[in-house]
Amino acid sequence: MAEERPLRVAHLYPDLMNLYGDRGNVIALRRRLEWHGIPYELVGVAPGDAVDLRSFDLIFFGGGQDREQRLVCQDFGCRFPALSQTRAENIRRAAAEGVAILAVCGGYQLLGRYYRTAEGEMMPGLEVLDAWTEGGSERLIGDVVAEASPALVPTAPRPTLVGFENHSGRTFLGPKAAPLARVLVGAGNNGQDGTEGAFQGSVFGTYLHGSLLPKNPWFADLLIERALAHKTGSMVRLQPLDDRLEAQAHEAAIANAMRKRGRAARA
């Protein structure tokens, strides 16, 4: 009998898109896969690499500034004869086939319809999220605490997400995408509608850096479960790990965000 293949993880543009500790999300995924006893293979995908992303179960796409996003957009348009597809077409097909995708900040913006910078430059997106981003004149910076949306976690009490945001883009969601979370502290997608991040099928986007997954282990395991569903064709529920240290980091992040909010309110 052939040995069962490992869970396959792709890290898109690890050298270009890696702001504010985003690489730590990949480290967290590796560690949790090891702790769960799940064999895995991790592959970095650089511009020009002719890799069929449909062969992966989970894709991570980090953040970058406008310069790096331009380079990534150029790679989206590259055609790979062996795949008979451009990179953009390949990512769209991977998303349509249920590959789990997590994108942070700049990567999140490029999953949508477009990102228009504050100077008016238009960067076409991948259109795997029903969202779009308009550049703003001021940056949204600070700690974020957000409660998972009912569309993601229907049962109460819903878990929280913590992280750090630093973005000038304002992202808005269309009807096909659901918010990832509701902001309790911070600005979130646009500082207006109280939403943070988005998800559509097994595609997830967020503005939370810092890194996101080490301090939010429930969300890391949710991504792994989605990846396992792609690999096996059926839903898999992971057994809980001993996340006491992660829970302490999570609660400390909430307490720190609340203290900062209190000081700002008194100023």
PAGU-295046 format. One line per field, with one value per residue (C-alpha): residue in three letters; chain; z, x, y. Coordinates in Angstrom, 3 decimals, always signed. Each point is the difference from the previous one (the first is absolute). Example, Ala and Ser with C-alpha at 12.3 -4.5 7.8 and 13.67 -1.06 7.14 Angstrom:
2
res	[ALA / SER]
chain	[A / A]
pz	[+7.800 / -0.660]
px	[+12.300 / +1.370]
py	[-4.500 / +3.440]
***
This chain:
267
res	[MET / ALA / GLU / GLU / ARG / PRO / LEU / ARG / VAL / ALA / HIS / LEU / TYR / PRO / ASP / LEU / MET / ASN / LEU / TYR / GLY / ASP / ARG / GLY / ASN / VAL / ILE / ALA / LEU / ARG / ARG / ARG / LEU / GLU / TRP / HIS / GLY / ILE / PRO / TYR / GLU / LEU / VAL / GLY / VAL / ALA / PRO / GLY / ASP / ALA / VAL / ASP / LEU / ARG / SER / PHE / ASP / LEU / ILE / PHE / PHE / GLY / GLY / GLY / GLN / ASP / ARG / GLU / GLN / ARG / LEU / VAL / CYS / GLN / ASP / PHE / GLY / CYS / ARG / PHE / PRO / ALA / LEU / SER / GLN / THR / ARG / ALA / GLU / ASN / ILE / ARG / ARG / ALA / ALA / ALA / GLU / GLY / VAL / ALA / ILE / LEU / ALA / VAL / CYS / GLY / GLY / TYR / GLN / LEU / LEU / GLY / ARG / TYR / TYR / ARG / THR / ALA / GLU / GLY / GLU / MET / MET / PRO / GLY / LEU / GLU / VAL / LEU / ASP / ALA / TRP / THR / GLU / GLY / GLY / SER / GLU / ARG / LEU / ILE / GLY / ASP / VAL / VAL / ALA / GLU / ALA / SER / PRO / ALA / LEU / VAL / PRO / THR / ALA / PRO / ARG / PRO / THR / LEU / VAL / GLY / PHE / GLU / ASN / HIS / SER / GLY / ARG / THR / PHE / LEU / GLY / PRO / LYS / ALA / ALA / PRO / LEU / ALA / ARG / VAL / LEU / VAL / GLY / ALA / GLY / ASN / ASN / GLY / GLN / ASP / GLY / THR / GLU / GLY / ALA / PHE / GLN / GLY / SER / VAL / PHE / GLY / THR / TYR / LEU / HIS / GLY / SER / LEU / LEU / PRO / LYS / ASN / PRO / TRP / PHE / ALA / ASP / LEU / LEU / ILE / GLU / ARG / ALA / LEU / ALA / HIS / LYS / THR / GLY / SER / MET / VAL / ARG / LEU / GLN / PRO / LEU / ASP / ASP / ARG / LEU / GLU / ALA / GLN / ALA / HIS / GLU / ALA / ALA / ILE / ALA / ASN / ALA / MET / ARG / LYS / ARG / GLY / ARG / ALA / ALA / ARG / ALA]
chain	[A / A / A / A / A / A / A / A / A / A / A / A / A / A / A / A / A / A / A / A / A / A / A / A / A / A / A / A / A / A / A / A / A / A / A / A / A / A / A / A / A / A / A / A / A / A / A / A / A / A / A / A / A / A / A / A / A / A / A / A / A / A / A / A / A / A / A / A / A / A / A / A / A / A / A / A / A / A / A / A / A / A / A / A / A / A / A / A / A / A / A / A / A / A / A / A / A / A / A / A / A / A / A / A / A / A / A / A / A / A / A / A / A / A / A / A / A / A / A / A / A / A / A / A / A / A / A / A / A / A / A / A / A / A / A / A / A / A / A / A / A / A / A / A / A / A / A / A / A / A / A / A / A / A / A / A / A / A / A / A / A / A / A / A / A / A / A / A / A / A / A / A / A / A / A / A / A / A / A / A / A / A / A / A / A / A / A / A / A / A / A / A / A / A / A / A / A / A / A / A / A / A / A / A / A / A / A / A / A / A / A / A / A / A / A / A / A / A / A / A / A / A / A / A / A / A / A / A / A / A / A / A / A / A / A / A / A / A / A / A / A / A / A / A / A / A / A / A / A / A / A / A / A / A / A / A / A / A / A / A / A / A / A / A / A / A / A]
pz	[+0.000 / -0.943 / +2.935 / +0.596 / -1.285 / +2.467 / +0.399 / -2.486 / +1.019 / -2.399 / +1.197 / -2.739 / -0.564 / +3.359 / -0.764 / -1.458 / +2.215 / +3.584 / +2.095 / +3.784 / +0.819 / -2.588 / -0.429 / +3.574 / -1.280 / -2.057 / +3.007 / +2.103 / -2.636 / -0.155 / +3.779 / +0.342 / -2.816 / +1.811 / +3.340 / -1.647 / -1.555 / -3.564 / -2.582 / -2.203 / -2.821 / -0.139 / -3.315 / -0.558 / -3.276 / -1.474 / -3.089 / -3.131 / +1.700 / -2.132 / +2.892 / -0.281 / +3.141 / -0.406 / +1.237 / +3.428 / +2.885 / +1.671 / -1.405 / +2.106 / -1.541 / +2.192 / -0.053 / -1.966 / -0.931 / -3.312 / -1.679 / +0.875 / -0.965 / -3.456 / -0.474 / +1.121 / -2.432 / -2.792 / +0.979 / +0.013 / -3.742 / -0.763 / -2.162 / +0.748 / -3.088 / +2.104 / +1.822 / -2.995 / +2.483 / +1.407 / +3.693 / +0.606 / -1.797 / +1.976 / +3.344 / -0.996 / -0.910 / +3.255 / +1.938 / -2.024 / +0.780 / +3.742 / +0.773 / +3.297 / -0.413 / +2.685 / -1.102 / +2.251 / -0.716 / -3.442 / -0.980 / +1.233 / -2.152 / -3.096 / +0.539 / -0.751 / -3.173 / +0.094 / +2.162 / -0.957 / +1.703 / +1.498 / -3.106 / -2.256 / -1.291 / -0.698 / +0.848 / -1.254 / +2.545 / -0.223 / +0.582 / +2.334 / +2.664 / -0.703 / +1.345 / -1.189 / +1.566 / -0.320 / +1.207 / +2.778 / +0.983 / +3.616 / +1.329 / +2.353 / +2.620 / +3.304 / +1.932 / -1.062 / +1.934 / -2.023 / +0.617 / -2.600 / -2.216 / +0.416 / -3.639 / +0.935 / +3.534 / +0.420 / +3.657 / +2.887 / +1.714 / -3.115 / +0.227 / -0.449 / -2.341 / +1.090 / -2.063 / -1.191 / -3.013 / -2.068 / -3.315 / -2.019 / -2.219 / +0.763 / -0.929 / -0.649 / -0.421 / -2.620 / +0.671 / -0.798 / +2.711 / +3.722 / +2.653 / +1.858 / +3.245 / +1.674 / +1.375 / +3.751 / +0.068 / -3.078 / -3.499 / -1.925 / -3.699 / -0.439 / +3.344 / -0.919 / +0.010 / +2.941 / -2.069 / -0.007 / -2.738 / -2.273 / -1.003 / -2.950 / -0.145 / +1.228 / -0.921 / +2.961 / +0.093 / +2.935 / +0.942 / +3.186 / +0.223 / +2.914 / -0.663 / -0.176 / +0.451 / +3.063 / +2.124 / -1.533 / +0.054 / -0.576 / -3.353 / -0.923 / +0.626 / -2.010 / -2.976 / +0.477 / +0.101 / -3.282 / -1.513 / +1.178 / -1.520 / -3.355 / +0.359 / +1.127 / -1.527 / +3.387 / +3.072 / +2.727 / +3.617 / +1.720 / +3.584 / +2.335 / +0.828 / +3.262 / -0.944 / +3.445 / -1.068 / -3.146 / +2.055 / +2.339 / -2.987 / -1.383 / +3.276 / +0.490 / -3.461 / +0.878 / +3.318 / -1.696 / -2.681 / +2.629 / +2.061 / -3.072 / -0.897 / +3.542 / -0.062 / -3.386 / +1.278 / +2.997 / -2.090]
px	[+0.000 / +1.342 / +0.875 / -2.546 / +1.305 / +0.809 / -2.093 / +1.464 / +0.514 / +1.076 / +1.540 / -0.572 / +2.780 / +1.764 / +2.719 / -2.259 / -3.075 / +1.202 / -0.883 / -0.265 / +0.735 / -2.259 / +2.506 / -0.870 / -3.355 / +1.760 / +2.134 / -3.166 / -1.666 / +3.055 / +0.120 / -3.715 / +0.123 / +2.870 / -1.840 / -3.099 / +2.154 / -0.843 / +2.772 / +0.430 / +2.055 / +0.751 / +0.926 / +0.962 / -1.279 / +2.007 / -0.813 / +0.463 / -0.292 / -2.183 / -1.875 / -3.534 / -1.645 / -2.951 / +2.305 / +0.199 / -2.462 / +0.861 / +1.467 / +1.395 / +0.392 / +1.586 / +0.030 / +2.103 / +0.182 / -1.099 / +3.349 / -0.140 / -3.664 / +0.855 / +2.589 / -2.492 / -2.608 / +2.540 / +0.464 / -3.780 / +0.063 / +2.845 / -1.087 / +1.409 / -0.264 / +0.281 / -3.181 / -1.683 / -0.908 / +1.173 / +0.829 / -3.262 / -2.025 / +1.800 / -0.784 / -3.643 / -0.319 / +1.676 / -2.524 / -2.899 / +1.187 / -0.051 / +3.665 / +0.139 / +1.561 / +1.023 / +1.162 / +1.141 / -0.167 / +1.581 / -0.745 / -3.578 / -0.421 / +1.173 / -2.529 / -2.821 / -1.191 / +2.618 / +2.195 / +0.056 / +2.803 / -0.438 / +1.757 / -2.595 / +2.127 / -2.177 / +1.254 / -2.342 / -0.741 / -0.558 / -3.769 / -0.149 / -1.526 / -2.966 / +1.839 / +1.836 / +2.469 / +0.339 / +3.164 / -0.405 / +2.016 / +0.470 / +1.237 / -2.065 / +2.498 / -0.364 / -1.074 / -3.151 / -2.398 / -2.859 / -2.745 / -0.402 / -3.025 / -3.070 / +0.398 / +3.358 / -0.756 / -3.791 / +0.001 / +0.486 / +2.204 / +2.030 / +3.793 / +2.000 / +2.832 / +2.868 / +2.706 / +1.571 / -1.138 / +1.991 / -1.649 / -1.178 / -2.324 / -3.708 / -1.528 / -3.724 / -1.890 / -2.536 / -2.902 / +1.910 / +2.623 / -0.732 / +1.938 / +2.521 / -0.691 / -1.690 / +2.386 / -0.003 / +3.236 / +1.668 / -1.014 / -0.259 / -0.756 / -0.726 / -0.637 / -3.662 / -2.129 / +1.491 / +1.153 / +3.418 / +1.197 / -2.114 / -0.593 / -1.643 / -0.018 / +3.445 / +1.640 / +0.830 / +1.408 / +0.920 / +1.923 / +1.359 / +3.776 / +2.122 / -0.037 / -3.644 / +0.040 / +2.266 / -2.350 / -3.192 / +0.437 / -3.692 / +0.236 / +3.220 / -1.756 / -3.031 / +2.320 / +1.623 / -3.445 / -0.930 / +3.281 / -0.651 / -3.490 / +1.590 / +2.509 / -2.432 / -3.276 / -1.777 / -0.133 / +2.511 / -0.191 / +3.343 / +0.497 / +0.724 / +3.616 / +1.400 / -0.250 / +0.482 / +3.000 / -1.774 / -3.069 / +2.161 / +1.467 / -3.494 / -1.372 / +3.071 / -0.569 / -3.628 / +1.006 / +2.671 / -2.440 / -2.575 / +2.555 / +1.087 / -3.604 / -0.651 / +3.026 / -1.026 / -3.531 / +1.372 / +2.470]
py	[+0.000 / +3.418 / +2.233 / +2.746 / +3.320 / +2.775 / +3.121 / +2.478 / +3.647 / +2.774 / +3.265 / +2.576 / +2.539 / -0.546 / +2.575 / +2.698 / -0.232 / -0.263 / +3.055 / +0.252 / -3.619 / -1.622 / -2.837 / -0.959 / -1.236 / -2.667 / -0.970 / -0.334 / -2.178 / -2.259 / -0.408 / -0.722 / -2.548 / -1.711 / +0.075 / -1.453 / -2.744 / +1.037 / -0.557 / +3.065 / +1.464 / +3.747 / +1.653 / +3.631 / +1.444 / +2.887 / +2.103 / -2.060 / -3.402 / -2.268 / -1.619 / -1.342 / +1.383 / -2.364 / -2.774 / +1.673 / -0.153 / +3.324 / +3.225 / +2.847 / +3.469 / +2.695 / +3.786 / +2.456 / +3.650 / +1.510 / -0.715 / -3.695 / -0.190 / +1.340 / -2.744 / -2.612 / +1.348 / -0.389 / -3.638 / -0.506 / +0.677 / -2.430 / -2.915 / -3.434 / -2.263 / -3.170 / +1.059 / +1.686 / +2.726 / +3.281 / +0.171 / +1.877 / -2.680 / -2.700 / +1.643 / +0.482 / -3.664 / -1.038 / +2.095 / -1.416 / -3.542 / +0.643 / +0.602 / +1.930 / +3.463 / +2.488 / +3.463 / +2.852 / +3.746 / +0.561 / -3.580 / +0.443 / +3.107 / -1.891 / -2.808 / +2.439 / +1.707 / +2.732 / +2.201 / +3.687 / +1.916 / +3.469 / +1.342 / -1.620 / -2.887 / -3.038 / -3.494 / -2.727 / -2.710 / -3.736 / +0.278 / -2.998 / +2.259 / +2.273 / +3.037 / +3.094 / +2.408 / +3.777 / +1.719 / +2.572 / +3.046 / -1.134 / -3.310 / -2.145 / -1.166 / -1.770 / -3.067 / -1.809 / -2.197 / -1.464 / -2.558 / -2.755 / +0.567 / -2.233 / -1.042 / -1.555 / -1.250 / -0.322 / -1.047 / +2.428 / +0.935 / +0.706 / +0.073 / +3.180 / +0.901 / +2.246 / +1.636 / +3.231 / +2.029 / +2.505 / +0.854 / +2.977 / -2.035 / -0.078 / -3.343 / -0.425 / -3.268 / -0.987 / -2.386 / -3.210 / +0.572 / -0.119 / +1.916 / -2.095 / +1.848 / +2.982 / +2.613 / +0.625 / +2.033 / +1.475 / +1.044 / -3.268 / -0.008 / +3.680 / +1.709 / +0.515 / -3.132 / -1.935 / -2.967 / -1.674 / -2.291 / -2.152 / -3.582 / -1.658 / -3.782 / -1.028 / +3.325 / +2.273 / +3.522 / +2.234 / +3.126 / -1.598 / -0.231 / -0.769 / -3.066 / -0.969 / -3.778 / -0.487 / +2.156 / -1.398 / -3.787 / -0.712 / +1.752 / -1.822 / -3.320 / +1.135 / +0.583 / -3.394 / -1.643 / +1.720 / -1.182 / -3.557 / +0.179 / +0.849 / -2.831 / -2.704 / +1.155 / -0.023 / +2.218 / -0.813 / +1.186 / +0.384 / -1.059 / +2.948 / +0.740 / +1.338 / +3.690 / +1.522 / +2.098 / +1.151 / +0.895 / +2.089 / +1.877 / +0.525 / +1.371 / +2.198 / +1.487 / +0.776 / +1.600 / +2.101 / +1.193 / +0.923 / +1.954 / +1.954 / +0.755 / +1.212 / +2.310 / +1.393 / +0.685 / +1.911 / +2.042]
***
